[in-house]
Amino acid sequence: MADLKIQGLAKSYKDVRVLESIDLDIASGEFFTLLGPSGCGKTTLLRTIAGFQHQDRGEIVVNGERIDHKPAHKRDIGMVFQDYAIFPHLTVAENVAFGLKARALPKSEIEARVAESLKMVRLDGYQNRLPAEMSGGQQQRIGLARAMAIRPTLLLMDEPLSNLDAKLRIELREDIRDIQRRLGITTIYVTHDQEEALAVSDRICVMNKGNVEQIGTPFEIYRKPLRKFAASFVGTMNFLPGRIEGGRLIVGTQSAASPANESGPVEVAIRPENVQLSLGHADSEAIALKGEVLKVTFLGREAHYTLKTEVGEVVAQVADPEHDFIEMEGRPVEVRLPLSKIVLFRSNGDVIGAGQA
C-alpha cells in the first residue's frame, strides 16, 4: 500500500491551462475518485500521475519519494483504461501475464499470479480464450486482472466502465470496489458518472476547469456541498433566487427566520427529495411557496414532479407516492422548502451555510 501526495501540480497545452496548481493528499489503501465533466482535467491529472505526460510544475510523491522524474514503466503503477487496451492476438492468460513477463519473474510465479488474478475477477476457466471471444465486461475484467497481477503500488483507472451497458456497469463497479477493499491497493479512479463516484469512493475530488472544487466523502459531497458547482454537478439540485434581510430569508413573497447570519442576495439550493408537497399549510420551519403541478413522472418506487412557483420551476421527488399524488397535473399545491435542508450560496458560488442538502 502507498500514500500519494500531489503538490502544486500544473499543466498546460500550448496556451491552454489544463491543471491549476493541484494539491491532493491520498491515504494508503484509499479509493479516491476524480469526478467532473469532460475537459475538467481529471484524465490529464491521472495520466500525469501515471507518467504518460509531464507536468509543467509541481511534485508527485509516493511513500515519501518523488516519482515525477521517473518514466512510466518505472513508477510501479497499474493502469486500467476506458477502451480495455488489451492485446487481441494474445489469450486471456497471456494478456494478464504480459506485465509479469516484463518483470522477468519465474514461470511458476507468473502462472500462480495469473491464476490468482483471473479468479479474483471471476474469469478462471477462460485462460485460453482470445479477447474477441469475450464480452465487453469480460474484456474489462482482463484489463483489471492484468493491472492487479503486477501488484502495483498504485492502481489508476480511467473511466473503465463507460463503454459498458448500465447493468454491467453496476455489476463491475461493485466487483472493482470489493477487490480493491480486499487487496487494499491505493486506487485513483476517474469518472464523469456521479452515481458511480458516490457508490465506490472513500473520498471524491470534484474538479472543474482544472481546479479542485471540493474534496470529501460521498456523504459530504452530496449533503454538504461547499461550492455551487459541486452542488449542481453531483445529483440534482434546485436553485432559486432569494435574499436575507433583517435576519429573515426571503424567497419570492415568502419568508422565514434566516439560517445564516448574513444579508444580501443569495441562491437558495435544495435537493428534489427534500422538497415537500402539501395541500395544507407549512410550519414556520419552512419556506412555503404557492405552486402548480406542471408534470408528474411516475417511476414505480418514486415520482418526479415539475412545479411552477412564483420564483421559478422546482423539481420534487416523492418516494412511494400514493395514487392521489400521481394524478396531480394542473392542480395547485404548496411547495415547502424546509430550512434544515436548504443550502445558501453567495453570488461567487461559495457556500454561506445553513443545514444540509
Sequence and secondary structure as in RCSB ss.txt:
>XXXX:A:sequence
MADLKIQGLAKSYKDVRVLESIDLDIASGEFFTLLGPSGCGKTTLLRTIAGFQHQDRGEIVVNGERIDHKPAHKR
DIGMVFQDYAIFPHLTVAENVAFGLKARALPKSEIEARVAESLKMVRLDGYQNRLPAEMSGGQQQRIGLARAMAI
RPTLLLMDEPLSNLDAKLRIELREDIRDIQRRLGITTIYVTHDQEEALAVSDRICVMNKGNVEQIGTPFEIYRKP
LRKFAASFVGTMNFLPGRIEGGRLIVGTQSAASPANESGPVEVAIRPENVQLSLGHADSEAIALKGEVLKVTFLG
REAHYTLKTEVGEVVAQVADPEHDFIEMEGRPVEVRLPLSKIVLFRSNGDVIGAGQA
>XXXX:A:secstr
   EEEEEEEEEETTEEEEEEEEEEE TT EEEEE  TTSSHHHHHHHHHTSS  SEEEEEETTEE TTS GGGS
 EEEE TT    TTS HHHHHHHHHHHTT  HHHHHHHHHHHHHHTT TT TT  GGGS HHHHHHHHHHHHHHT
  SEEEEESTTTTS HHHHHHHHHHHHHHHHHHT EEEEEES HHHHHHH SEEEEEETTEEEEEE HHHHHHS 
SBHHHHHHSS  EEEEEEEETTEEEETTEEEE SSS  EEEEEEE GGG EEESS   TTEEEEEEEEEEEEE S
SEEEEEEEETTEEEEEEEES  HHHHS TT EEEEEEEGGG EEE TTSBEEE S  
